[in-house]
Amino acid sequence: AMPRRQKVRFGEDLYTPTWVRGSGQQKEGFCDTCSPGKWLQLKNSAFWYHKQFFHGISSVSGRPFIRPVQVRHYDADIIEGLCHQCQQWVPIANAKRRNSVLWFRHAHK
C-alpha cells in the first residue's frame, strides 16, 4: 500500500504517526523515532505498545514520559527510579530487562 501523510494532533506530537499505509486491519503507522524507521500495525496496538514502552512516548500527551526524579541501584541487578507522581521507588531495569520498559509501564498509569 502507498504511504500517505497524516496530520498530527498538535505541533509537538511525538506519538501520532506522520505516515500511514493500508486501511482497516492492515493499517500501519511508521515509527520515525526508530533508526531506521519501521512500520507497525495500528489495529492490534503494536504501534501503541512500541511508542509507549520502547520509546517512552505517551499516547495521551504525545510527549515523552517524565523521567525519574532520582535513580538508585537496589540489590546487585536492580535499578530503581523515584516517581515524581507517586513518590515511590519503581524498578527501571533488572537482569532480564535492561531497557526502560518497566519505568515506562509505571509512567503510563
N, C-alpha and C positions, 0 to 999 in steps of 0.2 A: 504494500500500500504506500501511496505517496505521502511523505511527511507534510504537515501543514502547520503554520504558525497559530498559536493560541494566545489569547490575551491573558496576562497575569492579573491578579486581583488588585494589586497596587504596585507602585514602582519598586519597592524594596522586597517584594515577594520572592523568596528563595525556594519556596516549596512547589508552587504550581508549575507544571512543565510548560516551557515556551513552545516546544514542538511535540506534536502528537501524530499518530498514524493509525489507520484502521478505524473500526467502529464497533459498537456493541461489545460482545465478549472478547473480541480481538483487539480492542483499542489499547494502545500503548503510549506511554509518556517517555520522553527522552530525559535521562538524568545527565545534565551538563555539569553537575558537581563532580562526577567521576571523570577520570582522565585515563584512557579515552572515555568519552561518554558511552552510555548504554541504554537500550530500550527495555522497559519493564511494563508488564501488564497493569492496567488500571483497575479492571473489574475484579480481579482476585486479590487486590490490595498489595501486590508485590511492590508497586511504586511507593505507596504509603509507608509500608514497613521499611523499605530501603532508605527513603529520605529521612524518616524519623530515627531509626535505630542504627543505621550505618553512618549517616552524615550528621545526625543530631539536629535536624531542622523540623520545627513544629509545623504540622499540617494546619493547625488553628491560627497561629500568628504569622506563619511564613518566615519566621526568624529563627536563628539558632537558639537552642535551649540555653538557659543561663548555666554557666559553668559552676563547679563547686566553689564555695567561699574559701575553703581550705582543703588541703589534701593531706592524708597521713597514711603511713604503712602500718597495717594491722596484721599481726602474725607474719609469717615468712613470705606468704604469697598472696596476700590480700591488700589491695589499695582501696581506701575509702575517701569519700568526699563529703564535706559538710554542706547540706542543702540550705540555701537561703530562705526557703519557704517553710519547711517543717522543722528546721534546726536539728535534724537527726544526721548521724553519720551513716552514709549509704555506700555499699560496695560499688566500686567503679570497675575494678578488674580483679581477676583471680588467676590461678594457674591455668584454668581451662579457657577463660575469656580474657584475652589481653587487650581487647579494644574497649570502647566506652559504652557498649550496648547496655550494660547493667545500669549505668548512670542515666542514659537516655530514656530507658524504660521508666525509671523513677521520675525524671523530669517531665515526662509525658503525662503523668497522672494529674 
